[in-house]
Amino acid sequence: MDWYPLRLTTPVKQHVFGGRALAERLGRTGLPDGRVAETWEVSDVDGEGARVADGSLAGRTLRRLVEDHPDELVGRGRRGPRFPVLTKFIDGTGALPVHLHADDDTARRLEDEPHGKTEAWHVLDAAPGACALVGVKAGVDRETLHQALLAQDFDAVMRRLPVRAGQTVYVPGGTLHSFGPGTLVYEIEQTSDIQQHAMRRHMEDGSELDDEEWHTNLGRLQRRCPGHRGVRWPVRAARSGPEPVAAGRAGPCADPGARRRPPRLPARPGAGHPHAPARRGARGRRRGRPR
């Protein structure tokens, strides 16, 4: 195979928490009008799989390439039904819904899936005072968590942590989490779209769930939250960025009711910048198994 840099098609999600940062700040073209919450840069999720956009392999699905050339794309000896890594740009102009993804054991037991979803967020930019809700506070029992979810009082039971550009946050499967408003991230995760939400509204269009569906969602969420997960914070900070913020350290977090502010980024990156549009997509090289 004569390999070349693979540019992939990218599914786009127009969830209610999105804005225009991906077009206006990262220079992404070809996006629909209105808010854009996510672009799936490398995806082999069922029903949302990428295809090669150009060159001799144009039109070939990422899944087919992995099946035909596993050693070249994911490493010698690694076999599996999907490309193992899903990557996204996420525009958290608004706050993301509080949700979780099952861990591997729970996904196999309750979802009939080969694995769950552990993820990491690399923070590209964050407005002053931006925060993330990550994990459940120590000492919170299951009934207390349930009552807080019913009341939508997430700060009563979840850890609110400050976020800054240049940090990377590791979020294991089974961890209740959210971030935003005013946060732009690059997310790397296991290839999976299983998730459970704690919110009263659909993230796709903001429409309200009826009581039966909402209570069912909360029950499913709690069954997939095995104990109270912590978070490694941060995994890495950019060398030129601010000092890392340790887990639990007090910081200037945004008021949950504050007006949403779009992220502020430097001027649009030019050619050669790691986030320039011409550099996006998968490349024909080995990729390690996600941790």
C-alpha positions as CSV (number, residue, x, y, z in Angstrom):
1,M,0.0,0.0,0.0
2,D,1.3,3.4,-1.0
3,W,0.2,5.4,2.1
4,Y,-0.4,9.2,2.1
5,P,-1.9,11.6,4.7
6,L,-5.6,10.5,5.1
7,R,-8.1,13.4,5.2
8,L,-11.4,12.1,6.6
9,T,-15.0,13.2,6.4
10,T,-16.2,14.6,9.7
11,P,-19.7,14.2,11.1
12,V,-21.0,17.4,12.6
13,K,-23.3,17.7,15.7
14,Q,-25.4,20.8,16.2
15,H,-26.3,20.3,19.9
16,V,-27.7,23.2,21.9
17,F,-24.5,24.0,23.8
18,G,-22.5,24.8,20.7
19,G,-21.6,28.1,19.1
20,R,-19.4,29.3,16.2
21,A,-15.9,28.9,17.6
22,L,-14.9,26.1,15.3
23,A,-15.6,28.2,12.2
24,E,-14.5,31.6,13.6
25,R,-11.6,30.6,15.7
26,L,-10.2,27.4,14.3
27,G,-11.0,28.3,10.7
28,R,-13.1,25.3,9.9
29,T,-14.9,25.5,6.6
30,G,-17.9,23.6,5.2
31,L,-19.8,23.8,8.5
32,P,-23.6,24.3,8.5
33,D,-25.1,27.7,9.6
34,G,-26.1,28.1,13.2
35,R,-24.5,26.6,16.3
36,V,-22.0,23.8,15.9
37,A,-21.2,21.8,19.0
38,E,-18.9,19.0,17.7
39,T,-16.9,17.9,14.7
40,W,-15.9,14.2,14.9
41,E,-12.4,14.4,13.3
42,V,-11.6,10.6,13.4
43,S,-14.7,8.4,13.9
44,D,-15.5,4.7,13.5
45,V,-18.7,4.9,15.6
46,D,-21.5,2.9,14.1
47,G,-23.6,5.1,11.8
48,E,-21.1,8.0,12.1
49,G,-18.1,6.4,10.5
50,A,-15.6,8.5,8.5
51,R,-14.6,8.0,4.9
52,V,-11.4,9.0,3.2
53,A,-12.0,12.3,1.5
54,D,-9.4,12.3,-1.3
55,G,-6.6,10.4,-3.1
56,S,-6.5,6.8,-4.2
57,L,-8.5,5.6,-1.2
58,A,-11.3,8.2,-1.6
59,G,-14.6,6.8,-0.4
60,R,-13.1,4.0,1.6
61,T,-14.5,3.8,5.1
62,L,-12.1,4.0,8.1
63,R,-13.5,0.7,9.3
64,R,-12.7,-1.1,6.0
65,L,-9.2,0.3,6.1
66,V,-8.7,-1.0,9.7
67,E,-10.0,-4.4,8.6
68,D,-7.7,-4.6,5.6
69,H,-4.6,-3.0,7.1
70,P,-4.7,-3.4,10.9
71,D,-1.0,-3.5,11.4
72,E,-0.4,-0.2,9.5
73,L,-3.2,1.7,11.2
74,V,-3.4,0.5,14.7
75,G,-0.2,-1.4,15.4
76,R,1.1,-4.9,15.0
77,G,-1.0,-7.6,16.6
78,R,-3.9,-5.3,17.6
79,R,-7.2,-6.6,16.3
80,G,-10.7,-5.4,16.9
81,P,-14.0,-4.6,15.2
82,R,-13.4,-0.8,15.0
83,F,-10.7,1.9,14.9
84,P,-10.0,2.2,18.6
85,V,-9.8,6.0,18.9
86,L,-12.5,8.7,18.5
87,T,-11.4,12.4,18.4
88,K,-13.5,15.5,18.4
89,F,-13.4,19.3,18.6
90,I,-16.1,20.4,21.1
91,D,-17.3,24.0,21.3
92,G,-18.7,24.4,24.8
93,T,-20.0,27.9,24.3
94,G,-22.8,26.7,26.6
95,A,-22.5,24.1,29.3
96,L,-22.6,20.5,28.2
97,P,-25.2,18.3,29.8
98,V,-24.1,16.4,32.9
99,H,-23.6,12.8,31.8
100,L,-21.4,9.8,31.9
101,H,-20.1,6.9,29.8
102,A,-20.0,3.4,31.0
103,D,-16.6,1.9,31.8
104,D,-15.4,-1.3,30.0
105,D,-16.9,-3.8,32.4
106,T,-20.2,-2.0,32.7
107,A,-20.5,-1.6,28.9
108,R,-20.0,-5.3,28.4
109,R,-22.4,-6.2,31.2
110,L,-25.3,-3.7,30.5
111,E,-24.8,-2.4,27.0
112,D,-23.7,-5.5,25.1
113,E,-20.7,-3.5,23.8
114,P,-17.1,-4.6,23.7
115,H,-15.9,-1.6,25.7
116,G,-17.1,1.7,27.3
117,K,-15.6,5.1,26.9
118,T,-12.7,6.7,28.8
119,E,-11.8,10.1,27.5
120,A,-9.4,13.0,27.8
121,W,-10.0,16.7,27.2
122,H,-7.2,19.0,26.0
123,V,-8.4,22.5,26.7
124,L,-7.6,24.8,23.7
125,D,-9.2,27.8,25.3
126,A,-11.3,28.7,28.3
127,A,-13.0,32.0,29.3
128,P,-11.9,33.5,32.6
129,G,-13.5,31.6,35.5
130,A,-14.4,28.6,33.3
131,C,-15.0,25.3,35.1
132,A,-15.7,21.6,34.7
133,L,-17.8,19.3,36.8
134,V,-15.9,16.1,37.1
135,G,-16.7,13.2,39.5
136,V,-18.7,12.9,42.6
137,K,-17.5,14.4,45.9
138,A,-16.1,12.1,48.6
139,G,-18.8,10.9,51.1
140,V,-21.7,11.2,48.7
141,D,-23.8,8.1,49.0
142,R,-26.1,6.7,46.3
143,E,-29.3,8.2,47.8
144,T,-27.8,11.6,48.2
145,L,-26.6,11.5,44.6
146,H,-30.1,10.4,43.4
147,Q,-31.8,13.3,45.2
148,A,-29.3,15.8,43.9
149,L,-29.9,14.6,40.3
150,L,-33.7,14.8,40.8
151,A,-33.2,18.4,42.0
152,Q,-30.7,19.1,39.2
153,D,-28.4,20.4,42.0
154,F,-25.1,19.2,40.6
155,D,-22.9,21.4,42.7
156,A,-24.2,19.7,45.8
157,V,-22.6,16.4,44.8
158,M,-20.0,17.0,42.1
159,R,-16.5,18.5,42.1
160,R,-16.4,21.9,40.4
161,L,-12.8,22.5,39.1
162,P,-11.3,25.4,37.3
163,V,-10.0,24.8,33.7
164,R,-7.3,26.7,31.8
165,A,-6.0,26.6,28.3
166,G,-3.2,24.1,27.9
167,Q,-4.4,21.6,30.4
168,T,-5.4,18.0,29.7
169,V,-8.0,16.3,31.9
170,Y,-8.3,12.5,32.0
171,V,-11.9,11.3,32.6
172,P,-12.2,7.5,33.2
173,G,-15.4,5.7,32.1
174,G,-18.1,5.8,34.8
175,T,-17.3,9.4,35.8
176,L,-20.1,11.9,35.9
177,H,-18.9,15.0,34.1
178,S,-19.6,18.2,32.2
179,F,-17.7,21.3,31.1
180,G,-18.6,24.8,29.9
181,P,-19.7,27.5,29.3
182,G,-16.9,29.3,27.5
183,T,-14.7,26.3,26.9
184,L,-13.2,24.8,23.7
185,V,-11.6,21.4,23.8
186,Y,-10.0,18.7,21.7
187,E,-11.3,15.4,23.0
188,I,-9.6,12.0,22.6
189,E,-11.6,8.9,23.6
190,Q,-12.4,5.3,23.1
191,T,-14.6,4.6,20.0
192,S,-18.1,4.5,21.5
193,D,-21.2,6.6,21.7
194,I,-22.9,5.1,24.7
195,Q,-23.9,7.6,27.3
196,Q,-26.4,8.4,30.0
197,H,-27.6,12.0,30.7
198,A,-28.9,13.5,33.9
199,M,-30.6,16.5,32.3
200,R,-34.3,17.3,31.9
201,R,-33.8,18.3,28.2
202,H,-32.5,16.7,25.1
203,M,-29.0,18.1,24.2
204,E,-29.9,17.9,20.4
205,D,-32.6,20.5,20.4
206,G,-33.3,21.5,24.0
207,S,-36.8,20.0,24.1
208,E,-38.0,18.8,27.5
209,L,-38.1,15.1,28.4
210,D,-41.3,13.7,29.9
211,D,-41.1,12.5,33.5
212,E,-41.0,8.8,32.6
213,E,-38.1,9.1,30.2
214,W,-36.2,11.3,32.6
215,H,-36.6,9.0,35.6
216,T,-35.6,6.0,33.3
217,N,-32.5,7.9,32.3
218,L,-31.5,8.7,35.9
219,G,-31.9,5.0,36.8
220,R,-29.8,3.9,33.9
221,L,-27.2,6.5,34.8
222,Q,-26.8,5.4,38.4
223,R,-26.5,1.8,37.4
224,R,-23.6,2.8,35.3
225,C,-21.8,4.8,37.9
226,P,-19.8,2.2,39.8
227,G,-18.7,4.0,43.0
228,H,-17.4,7.5,43.0
229,R,-14.8,8.1,40.4
230,G,-12.0,10.7,40.7
231,V,-10.0,12.4,38.0
232,R,-6.4,12.9,37.2
233,W,-5.9,16.6,37.0
234,P,-4.3,17.7,34.7
235,V,-2.4,14.9,32.8
236,R,-0.3,17.5,31.1
237,A,-0.1,21.3,30.9
238,A,1.3,23.1,27.8
239,R,4.9,24.2,28.4
240,S,4.0,27.8,27.6
241,G,0.7,27.8,29.3
242,P,-0.4,28.5,32.9
243,E,0.7,26.5,35.9
244,P,-1.3,23.3,36.4
245,V,-4.3,23.4,38.8
246,A,-4.2,20.6,41.3
247,A,-7.4,18.6,42.0
248,G,-9.5,20.2,44.7
249,R,-7.5,23.5,44.8
250,A,-9.8,26.5,45.1
251,G,-10.0,28.7,42.0
252,P,-12.2,31.3,40.4
253,C,-14.9,29.2,38.9
254,A,-17.8,30.6,36.8
255,D,-21.1,31.1,38.4
256,P,-23.4,28.3,37.0
257,G,-26.0,31.0,36.2
258,A,-23.6,33.4,34.5
259,R,-24.2,34.6,31.0
260,R,-22.6,32.3,28.4
261,R,-19.4,33.6,26.9
262,P,-17.8,32.2,23.7
263,P,-14.2,31.1,24.0
264,R,-11.5,33.6,23.0
265,L,-8.7,32.2,21.0
266,P,-5.7,33.6,19.2
267,A,-6.0,34.6,15.6
268,R,-6.9,31.9,13.1
269,P,-3.9,29.5,12.8
270,G,-2.0,29.5,9.6
271,A,-0.4,26.7,7.6
272,G,1.7,24.4,9.7
273,H,-0.2,25.1,12.9
274,P,-1.3,21.8,14.6
275,H,-5.0,22.9,14.4
276,A,-5.0,24.3,10.9
277,P,-7.7,22.7,8.7
278,A,-5.2,21.2,6.3
279,R,-3.7,19.2,9.1
280,R,-6.9,17.5,10.4
281,G,-7.8,13.9,9.8
282,A,-6.2,10.6,10.3
283,R,-2.7,9.7,9.1
284,G,-1.4,6.4,7.8
285,R,0.7,5.5,10.8
286,R,0.5,3.3,13.8
287,R,-1.8,4.3,16.6
288,G,-1.6,2.8,20.0
289,R,-4.4,1.4,21.9
290,P,-6.3,4.0,24.1
291,R,-5.4,4.0,27.7
